[in-house]
């Protein structure tokens, strides 16, 4: 589920690197995905290598010059690592500080004391929804999943029973609720009212996240029973600590990037003036990079120093936090490279060309177009922007509420069935220690449930508004 800025989307909108027709492009997409799946499942090749080879195969089947296919893949990999990779690294440092200082123990012990048994999945979906409101999906993963893994291990819960509700909360916020970039740009493209879209989005999001989160997690836990991956769990410090950070200080440190990014979003909505000094300041401190960096720097004191760490110990903690995520960074980056190759060969435009002649209701059409682009490119945000641009003229005669519902239909379609061309797919796979098949049966199915259920509620609201 890759999050992209408007500038990145504009950079993606270039002339295709191949002159292949739509039929050839369709075959190329299927062949590229088949190569990736076959290499991983049949030949047990590392996902990074499989994605690299699959991207080159896609370009070859599409008739793209090899040098341009390589350039597309490299660009996508570089952009993804530069964005998501840095956030993962900062999150890993913060997670290691949480673990070594005893702060993670403090959070988990408190959660387990307050919520247990059947209440735990509901507690996780609530926490994830609140944290996910102002955050990019990848940032939410970085902040929340280490705690999810620790709760599952300490409380002896099924990993899917705890993890799926958390992922559902993050994903629903990302696809349906502004101030996430996809919904915001769709609101602007379609000309919807932000307040109405936000209100209706919350109405759709609540039942959707309940069905796709706590309820679906019961079945996901039966389909996929995997242990908590030890390498991803925040380990208890090897030596006894004289003290550990308080619960309030620990939560405040973890929530700091959430607060900074939420402040940015609120100021952008209320002030809405790029030249305003307050907005310019919040745009800087509320950017994911700065917000997470601030949390790490604060954590050195509120977590490390609070646990009595020396300067050498703090330096060692930071150094040790980065090694375990090297493989994940390369896999996620390669997923971004495959996505960029899909875009550059013209697959998104192919989907738009096919959809022009579809004679179906507007809300369903918007959803189907977003679904097709999402399946082809792997990017929820690219799907949202492309579909919103195509259906925008159809909103001219719509009421305010139906225009907002059009935005939500596009957002719902953009979440459909995340698979191997989505960097988010690989992020979830690696964090939860699953194979490709298990990730499809849990994460991909959950995304599809979110997409379909939210569409159903959008259509129901269209009948009464």
PyMOL commands that set and color helices and strands:
alter all, ss='L'
color gray80, all
select helices_A, chain A and resi 6-12+22-41+47-61+66-101+103-114+119-132+137-154+159-176+181-190+194-223+230-232+247-270+277-285+288-307+311-323+326-344+347-355+362-377+380-395+400-413+423-432+436-464
alter helices_A, ss='H'
color red, helices_A
deselect
rebuild
show_as cartoon
